[in-house]
Amino acid sequence: MNVRSLISLLSLAAATTLAAQTSPAPTPPMGWNSWNHFAGKVTDVDVRATADQLVSTGMRDAGYVYVNIDDTWQGKRDASGIIHANEKFPDMKALADYVHSKGLKLGIYSGPGEQTCAHYEGSLGHEAQDAQTYAGWGIDLLKYDLCSFSKQMAAERAAHPDDPKAATKLMIAAYKKMGDALRATGRPILYSLCQYGLEEPWKWGPQVGASMWRTTDDINDTWARMFIIAQSQSDLAPFAGPGHWNDPDMLEVGNGGMKTEEYRQHMTLWAMLASPLLAGNDLTKMTDADKSILMNRDVIAIDQDPLGKQATRLYQHGDISVWTRPLTGNRIAVALVTASWGERNIQFDLAQAGFPSGANVRDVWAAKDLGHQQGIFTGTVRQHGVMLLILSK
Ligand code: GLA
């Protein structure tokens, strides 16, 4: 390597480190989002109750600090184009003050098109104005959802039949426009892209100012959908790191559609994937099982590990897979995962996981040290279940 390329490599590394330090997301963002449970019914009252619950349940102290209002808060624009909230949110600034008074942050939602997915007002043509409005209210995060912008993309495609990338370029420009508008407000507003992984946002997300980007279409509260999403993430590991995260969508833990063991698998996979952890349940109705899953400090610590390395699949044989994730302190997290209807013995070679002379093994969900182990490790995993281990020297 010549001196010039060494210098440019070093300055790239320095710029990346600086970006990570100044990013609002040095580790994956954690909080709550209204969509998975409340969808179009969310109100100011629900958001305040959620903020209260985040504090009283211990969720905030476990790291869940963003309270994100998803689609359906928008009202009309006034004569000067300024967006106002609808009757469900009588005073957005007062709501932000309330959320902040609890030591939490407030997130909001819009999109680059004329309309959002739920057919509320989008930001097209009002990007700078909307960013200023959000900053004035005291907003801390914006989720920006593609939806009706597909209309503009179709028109662009038709106008440039010779350029197969024309629509993609238009979409990236639209995301950059809002990213720039947020930055111009001077308020740190975490920018969360939502365009379902179209056109590989992990490759251009950081350049438009994003701290996270959805990698798939929507999750729902079924084990099958959750599992398909998780299984599609392994190749994206190189694109996650301090400051910028792949987002396989919000959590469904506590919404009732999966068994406890399945929710434990969901939480484990999201933590292994260094995913943002955005709870999506009604926090006023949490069971002890929901709390034990969402607030397991050791699992959260894996998600939030400062190295920021996303897990990859060590192997997959039919219904079983083994995932590994490097952690600080030369430790490795290992998840033994099954999609099977029955109990399975899942094996992996400690040497292949980076411990040729054996490792101290901790079973994270059981909160039990399994002592020093060598060679082949075998874990028994229940139906749709998981065993989560930390290996150390
Ligand atoms: C899309 C997004 C969801 C949610 C809804 C709201 O489907 O992917 O996460 O924001 O829109 O309408």
Boltz pocket constraint, residues with backbone or C-beta under 6 A from the ligand:
constraints:
  - pocket:
      binder: B
      contacts: [[A, 35], [A, 70], [A, 71], [A, 116], [A, 117], [A, 118], [A, 145], [A, 194], [A, 217], [A, 218]]
      max_distance: 6.0
